[in-house]
Amino acid sequence: MAAGLRKAVLAGLFAAVAPAVAQAQVGSYRYASIVVDNGTGRVTEAVNADAPRYPASLTKLMTLYMAFEAMREGRLSLNEAVPVSAHAASMEPSKLGLAPGSAITVQEAILAIVTKSANDVACALGERIGGSESRFAQMMTLRARALGMTHTTFRNASGLPDSAQVTTARDLAVLAHHLIQDFPEYYHYFSVPEFMFRGRIIPNHDHMLTDYQGADGLKTGYTVASGHNLVTSAVRGGVRLIGVVMGAGSNAERDVHMATLLDDSFVQLGVPVERRPVPRFHIPSLIASAEAAPLRPHSVSWRRHHGGHLTFVHLASQHVASAHHSANISLHLAVMHGHAHGGCSRHHCYGTRELRRT
């Protein structure tokens, strides 16, 4: 009975929803977001959640899922040495800079991926599990589909640019849910603030761990094509939320946006939140050219578990064409209550680029 109920809940988990907040986003065509109650599957916020996006280093969440699964099945162990091939060593930064022919333990690899987002390490770990990185990517895709990530395709273990490697914000929320639920014995790795590697202190790229109360993982990601991505889980008042933000214009903007979305979602769920001042991002040149994500009007469905049955409610959503037009209409948005006026206050101004991939 309990197993059947859990199955029914999971069947409705992360179903498409037209939430009461954040129905459109003035910003980049890359933008997408979703916030989900991990315990019930309730979607509290979603914008472009099913639109294809580049995962960047959020890919490594799947790489780690595969590693955790291999360890549970006895195909891999924490103290096992992972050889570094010439192919793995050739990966672009971010990386540890491992030499071809060297080795790293599985536990060191996990920590290097979580903190440094090391591309050479992710590739080496993928080769160890799959025999080759390309074969490992096929395994990743098959496993992702089995988990319910129906719009995700992987082409490598690291998230380095590949036009065929795509996912959605909703699929990443599904993956985060499974990492938390399927591997509670390994989830603690995502909250490690730093680790010592051969005399070097490697800090964690994820500043939500220190800047947002209750945050305990998961991962950052960045490429020029993807923008600044983040998957975060946070617990307050016995409620665990999973948030996904994709396509932000900077790390700082991404983190503030994530904090705002999580705060709003906790409030929706009756968890008290102490609001903090929201920084202003002064990027005047982007306001005039900011465009909403190129989505056409569509119908989405909210699948709700009620009394042992799933109820489907179909609603329509409408999207904004440009920042210029958005100033002349009234929008009910979770995080955009200001006006375009040469700076951003709870706006999200996308388009800035940074060279580092995380």
ChimeraX attribute file (.defattr): number of C-alpha atoms within 10 A of each C-alpha:
attribute: neighborCount
match mode: 1-to-1
recipient: residues
	/A:1	6
	/A:2	7
	/A:3	8
	/A:4	10
	/A:5	11
	/A:6	11
	/A:7	12
	/A:8	15
	/A:9	20
	/A:10	17
	/A:11	15
	/A:12	20
	/A:13	24
	/A:14	27
	/A:15	17
	/A:16	20
	/A:17	24
	/A:18	21
	/A:19	18
	/A:20	13
	/A:21	19
	/A:22	20
	/A:23	19
	/A:24	25
	/A:25	28
	/A:26	26
	/A:27	25
	/A:28	24
	/A:29	19
	/A:30	25
	/A:31	27
	/A:32	27
	/A:33	29
	/A:34	31
	/A:35	31
	/A:36	26
	/A:37	22
	/A:38	25
	/A:39	16
	/A:40	18
	/A:41	23
	/A:42	23
	/A:43	25
	/A:44	24
	/A:45	25
	/A:46	27
	/A:47	24
	/A:48	24
	/A:49	26
	/A:50	18
	/A:51	19
	/A:52	17
	/A:53	25
	/A:54	31
	/A:55	34
	/A:56	29
	/A:57	32
	/A:58	24
	/A:59	27
	/A:60	27
	/A:61	25
	/A:62	23
	/A:63	27
	/A:64	21
	/A:65	21
	/A:66	21
	/A:67	23
	/A:68	23
	/A:69	15
	/A:70	14
	/A:71	14
	/A:72	13
	/A:73	10
	/A:74	9
	/A:75	11
	/A:76	18
	/A:77	16
	/A:78	14
	/A:79	11
	/A:80	13
	/A:81	18
	/A:82	22
	/A:83	19
	/A:84	23
	/A:85	19
	/A:86	15
	/A:87	14
	/A:88	24
	/A:89	21
	/A:90	17
	/A:91	21
	/A:92	14
	/A:93	16
	/A:94	19
	/A:95	21
	/A:96	19
	/A:97	16
	/A:98	20
	/A:99	15
	/A:100	14
	/A:101	10
	/A:102	13
	/A:103	17
	/A:104	19
	/A:105	16
	/A:106	22
	/A:107	16
	/A:108	19
	/A:109	25
	/A:110	25
	/A:111	24
	/A:112	26
	/A:113	30
	/A:114	29
	/A:115	25
	/A:116	23
	/A:117	30
	/A:118	27
	/A:119	30
	/A:120	30
	/A:121	33
	/A:122	28
	/A:123	27
	/A:124	30
	/A:125	32
	/A:126	29
	/A:127	23
	/A:128	20
	/A:129	19
	/A:130	17
	/A:131	12
	/A:132	16
	/A:133	23
	/A:134	17
	/A:135	15
	/A:136	24
	/A:137	23
	/A:138	16
	/A:139	18
	/A:140	25
	/A:141	21
	/A:142	16
	/A:143	15
	/A:144	23
	/A:145	14
	/A:146	10
	/A:147	14
	/A:148	18
	/A:149	20
	/A:150	16
	/A:151	18
	/A:152	23
	/A:153	21
	/A:154	25
	/A:155	23
	/A:156	27
	/A:157	27
	/A:158	32
	/A:159	28
	/A:160	24
	/A:161	18
	/A:162	13
	/A:163	10
	/A:164	12
	/A:165	21
	/A:166	20
	/A:167	24
	/A:168	25
	/A:169	32
	/A:170	30
	/A:171	24
	/A:172	27
	/A:173	27
	/A:174	22
	/A:175	20
	/A:176	25
	/A:177	23
	/A:178	16
	/A:179	20
	/A:180	18
	/A:181	13
	/A:182	14
	/A:183	15
	/A:184	10
	/A:185	11
	/A:186	14
	/A:187	16
	/A:188	13
	/A:189	17
	/A:190	22
	/A:191	19
	/A:192	17
	/A:193	19
	/A:194	16
	/A:195	18
	/A:196	12
	/A:197	13
	/A:198	7
	/A:199	7
	/A:200	8
	/A:201	10
	/A:202	17
	/A:203	16
	/A:204	23
	/A:205	18
	/A:206	28
	/A:207	17
	/A:208	26
	/A:209	21
	/A:210	12
	/A:211	12
	/A:212	17
	/A:213	14
	/A:214	17
	/A:215	22
	/A:216	21
	/A:217	26
	/A:218	28
	/A:219	28
	/A:220	34
	/A:221	28
	/A:222	29
	/A:223	22
	/A:224	18
	/A:225	16
	/A:226	22
	/A:227	29
	/A:228	33
	/A:229	32
	/A:230	29
	/A:231	27
	/A:232	27
	/A:233	27
	/A:234	22
	/A:235	17
	/A:236	14
	/A:237	12
	/A:238	8
	/A:239	16
	/A:240	18
	/A:241	27
	/A:242	27
	/A:243	31
	/A:244	30
	/A:245	27
	/A:246	31
	/A:247	28
	/A:248	30
	/A:249	24
	/A:250	20
	/A:251	21
	/A:252	14
	/A:253	20
	/A:254	23
	/A:255	23
	/A:256	20
	/A:257	20
	/A:258	27
	/A:259	23
	/A:260	18
	/A:261	25
	/A:262	28
	/A:263	19
	/A:264	22
	/A:265	23
	/A:266	23
	/A:267	13
	/A:268	14
	/A:269	14
	/A:270	11
	/A:271	14
	/A:272	13
	/A:273	15
	/A:274	7
	/A:275	10
	/A:276	9
	/A:277	6
	/A:278	12
	/A:279	12
	/A:280	14
	/A:281	17
	/A:282	14
	/A:283	15
	/A:284	14
	/A:285	12
	/A:286	21
	/A:287	24
	/A:288	13
	/A:289	16
	/A:290	21
	/A:291	23
	/A:292	20
	/A:293	22
	/A:294	15
	/A:295	15
	/A:296	11
	/A:297	11
	/A:298	10
	/A:299	13
	/A:300	16
	/A:301	15
	/A:302	20
	/A:303	22
	/A:304	21
	/A:305	19
	/A:306	9
	/A:307	7
	/A:308	11
	/A:309	12
	/A:310	15
	/A:311	14
	/A:312	16
	/A:313	12
	/A:314	13
	/A:315	13
	/A:316	10
	/A:317	14
	/A:318	12
	/A:319	19
	/A:320	21
	/A:321	18
	/A:322	20
	/A:323	20
	/A:324	16
	/A:325	10
	/A:326	19
	/A:327	14
	/A:328	9
	/A:329	8
	/A:330	8
	/A:331	16
	/A:332	12
	/A:333	14
	/A:334	19
	/A:335	19
	/A:336	17
	/A:337	12
	/A:338	12
	/A:339	16
	/A:340	19
	/A:341	12
	/A:342	14
	/A:343	19
	/A:344	20
	/A:345	19
	/A:346	20
	/A:347	21
	/A:348	28
	/A:349	27
	/A:350	26
	/A:351	22
	/A:352	13
	/A:353	15
	/A:354	14
	/A:355	8
	/A:356	11
	/A:357	22
	/A:358	27
